Each structure stands twice: as C-alpha cells, then as structure tokens.
Amino acid sequence: MRGYTYREETGVNVARARGVELPISPKKTYEVLNAIRGLDVAAARRILEGAVEKRRAIPFRRYNQETAHHPGTGPGRFPVKVASKLLLVLSNAEENAEYDGLDADRLFVKVASCARGRIRKGSMPRAHGRATAWNEQTTNVEIVLGERKEAS
C-alpha cells in the first residue's frame, strides 16, 4: 500500500484524495495537473469541465511534440478521458474537505501530483488467429486541497 507524497504540516488544514491505478495516460495527466495546480477549486473545476466539453484546451508544456496550437493556450489538447477522471478525484477531495469542516469558499489545489501505476497486460487480436501484446498504462493521482489564509 502506497501513501501520499504530501507530508503533514502542523497547523495546516488539508483534505486529500487519491485515484489509484486509473486507466489514463501518465503524460497527459501530468499536463492536466500542471494546469490546475495552485488554482481555486471552482477555477480548477471550470478548466476540467471545459476540457471534457472540448471548449478550452489544456496547455501542453512538456509532452507537446506535434501538438496543435489553440487560441489563448498555445500548444494544447483536449484530454477528455483524463479530465473526466480527475473531476471525480477533485470532487472526492471536496467531499473530504466538507466532511473535515473546511471552508469550501477558500479551498485551493495545494498539491496535484501523479505517478505511473502498474502496467496491465493485454492482447490485441490480429488476423489469422494471432495476437499482439497490448499493455495498458495506469496512473496514480493525488490531489490535496488546502485552505487559503484570510486576507488581513
């Protein structure tokens, strides 16, 4: 059993959620998490929903070879599958924050990280009774929501 990469800080209220071995691409997940890290939860939700509906492209900074440019984004894509799975993890973190008594209006994405998960073995049927190995990548995702300090 693996734990969280985030280590507890004294005096800081956080809510956490994990997605373990999600059937999504680690590279695309990395880019989407970079787009939402540090944002308020409402803004992060808008970005993810925009990607699912193919209204707003997610900027691809690292894994962007032969990636089309989009207005206001630069090189970017619409990773629908990744964004929909991350919406579920984000909503789970929000529910955990509500359960822990955190103020929903002051929540932001404090930590958003991913790591490659186990590779699922599979095969793709081919002609004449043959098969080709087909491996499916999985990704472990971690989202930690924190409470912003009140402006004084």
N, C-alpha and C positions, 0 to 999 in steps of 0.2 A: 504494500500500500504506500503510495507516494503522498507526501504532504504538500502544503502550499509553499511557494517560493517566498511569499511575503512573510516577514518576521514581525511579530507583535511589537508595537511601540507603546510605551507606558503613557497613559493619558490621552490616547488617540482612539476614538470610536470608529470602528470599521465594520463592514458587512462583506462577507465573501461568498463566492460561488465558483464551482468548477464544472467543467464539462470534460469527462474522461473518455478517451478514445472515440471522439466524434469522427464520423466518416467524411472529413473535409480536408482540403489541401493545406498543409502547414505553411506553404509560401503565401498563399492568398490570405490565410488567417493572420499572418504576421503583418501584412499591409493594412488589413481592416482594423486590427487592434491599434496600429500606429495612428490611424485616422481618428479614433475615439478616445485615446488616452489623454487624460487631463481635462476632458470636457465635462460639463454638467450632464446629468443623466438624461434630461429631456433633449439636449442637443445631440447626444450620442444616439438616442433612440431615433431622432429625426434622420440622422445620417444613415443608420442601418436600414430604416424603412425606405428611404429614398433609393438605396442600392437595390433593395428587393423589388421595388416597383420600377427600376431602371430609369429613374428621374435624375439621380445625382450619382456621378461616377466617384469611386473611391480612388484617390491618388495612389499610384504605384511608384514608389521611390527606388526600391532595390530590385525587385523582380519585374522589370518593365521592358525587357527586350522585345522589340516588335510590337509594342503596345500603342494603340491609337491615342491621340491627344483629344481631350474634351474641353469645351469652353469652361474657363474658371478653375480647371483642375490640372491641366497638363496631361501627361501620360496617366491613364487610369482605365479601370474596368468596372464592370458591374457583377461582383461575385455574389450572386443571388443565394446560392446554397450556403455559403459561409455566413453571410449577413443574417439569414433566417435562423441559423443555429445559434449565432451569437446573440440574437434578440432573445432567445429562450434563456440563455445563461444570464444575460443582463437583467431580465425580468425576475429570474430566480434570486439574484443578488438584491434586487429592490425589495422583494418579499422578505428576504432575510433581514434587511435593514429595518423594514417596518416592524417585524417581529422583535427586533432588538431595541425598538423605541427611538431610532434615529429620525431626525427631521428630514422628510422627503424633499423639501424645497431646497435644502442646502447640500444635497448629495452630489458628488462628482466621481469620475472614474480615476481612482488613485493608482491602481496597478492593473494593467492589461497585458498578460503575457501568454505565450503559447510554447509548446514543445512538441516535437514529433512523438507520436504514440507508436503502438505496436503495429506491425505490418500484417494485414490479413491476407493469407494466401488464397488464391482463387485461380480459376482457369477460364479461358475464353474458347468456346467451341470453334473449330475450324472445319474445313472441308475434308472429306474422306475419313471421318472418324478420328481426326487428330485434335489436339488441344494445345493452346499456348498458355504459358504461365501468365497470370494476371494478378498483380499484387495491388491491394487497396491500402492507401496510406490513411492513418488515423492521426488525430491531433488532440493533445491535452490542452485545455484552455483554462485560464484562471482570471477572474475579474474581482477586484477588491474596490468597494465603494467607500469613500471617506466623507466626513462632514466638513464643509468649509467653515473656517472661523468667521465669526460675525465681525463685520466692519465696525471699528470703534471710533 
